[in-house]
């Protein structure tokens, strides 16, 4: 990553910024807090319009959002589906009453993201 200091296009003001190591995993408390905040945000959007899209760029984020869907289900009292919309986001929808219950996409299902 590069960082430019000063004004203008003077290349002498450009230096390489040292990158930190790999992402630091969340503590158990931080994980619970983030899931709660995500559930509140996504749940409010679901309650308003019946669907929501939320960013999920890594396998860890997608796993977290599957757990968030379960939290929202308990809060709203209805079934919530969380499925990958594309490689960068998850789509949450309030499921119809007769739909079968699944925690996430079945292994090998069409459109399933490879980790």
C-alpha positions in Angstrom: 0.0 0.0 0.0 1.3 3.5 -0.8 0.7 6.7 1.0 1.3 10.2 -0.4 2.3 13.0 2.0 2.2 16.7 1.1 0.7 18.3 -1.9 1.3 17.9 -5.6 2.7 15.0 -7.5 6.2 15.0 -6.0 7.3 11.3 -5.9 9.7 12.1 -3.1 6.6 12.4 -0.8 5.4 8.8 -1.6 6.4 6.1 0.8 5.4 2.5 1.4 3.2 2.0 4.4 4.0 -1.2 6.4 1.1 -3.6 6.4 0.0 -5.2 9.6 -0.1 -9.0 9.8 -3.1 -11.0 9.1 -6.5 -10.0 10.4 -6.8 -10.3 14.2 -9.6 -12.6 15.2 -12.3 -11.1 17.3 -12.6 -11.9 21.0 -15.7 -13.8 22.1 -17.1 -10.6 23.5 -16.4 -8.6 20.3 -17.9 -11.4 18.2 -21.2 -11.3 20.2 -21.3 -7.5 20.0 -20.7 -7.5 16.2 -23.4 -10.2 15.7 -25.9 -8.2 17.8 -25.2 -5.0 15.9 -25.5 -6.7 12.6 -28.7 -8.4 13.7 -30.2 -5.1 14.7 -29.3 -3.4 11.5 -30.3 -6.3 9.2 -33.4 -7.1 11.3 -34.7 -3.5 11.0 -34.3 -3.6 7.2 -36.1 -7.0 7.1 -38.9 -5.7 9.2 -39.3 -2.7 6.8 -39.1 -4.4 3.4 -38.8 -8.2 3.9 -35.3 -8.5 2.6 -31.7 -7.1 3.1 -28.3 -7.4 1.5 -25.2 -7.2 3.7 -21.5 -7.3 2.7 -19.6 -10.5 3.3 -16.2 -10.7 1.7 -14.6 -13.6 3.6 -15.7 -17.1 4.6 -15.6 -15.9 8.3 -18.0 -13.0 7.5 -20.4 -15.4 5.7 -20.3 -17.8 8.7 -21.0 -14.9 11.0 -24.0 -13.8 8.9 -25.5 -17.3 9.0 -25.4 -17.0 12.8 -26.9 -13.5 12.6 -29.8 -14.9 10.6 -30.6 -17.2 13.6 -30.5 -14.2 16.0 -32.9 -12.3 13.8 -35.2 -15.3 13.6 -35.5 -15.4 17.4 -36.1 -11.6 17.5 -38.7 -11.5 14.7 -40.3 -14.8 15.5 -40.2 -15.9 11.9 -37.8 -17.9 9.6 -35.0 -15.9 8.0 -32.9 -17.2 5.1 -29.4 -16.0 4.5 -27.9 -17.0 1.2 -24.9 -15.8 -0.8 -26.1 -13.2 -3.3 -22.7 -12.9 -5.0 -19.0 -13.2 -3.9 -19.3 -10.1 -1.8 -22.7 -10.2 -0.1 -25.4 -12.2 1.6 -29.1 -11.7 1.0 -31.5 -12.0 3.9 -35.2 -12.7 3.3 -38.1 -13.5 5.5 -39.1 -17.0 4.4 -42.6 -18.1 3.6 -44.4 -20.1 6.2 -44.3 -23.4 4.3 -40.6 -23.4 3.4 -38.2 -26.0 4.7 -35.8 -24.9 7.4 -32.1 -24.9 6.5 -29.2 -23.3 8.4 -27.3 -22.4 5.2 -26.8 -23.6 1.6 -26.4 -27.3 1.3 -23.0 -28.6 0.4 -22.5 -28.7 -3.4 -25.7 -26.6 -3.9 -25.7 -24.5 -7.2 -24.3 -21.1 -6.6 -22.6 -22.1 -3.3 -19.4 -20.2 -2.8 -16.2 -22.2 -2.6 -14.0 -21.3 0.4 
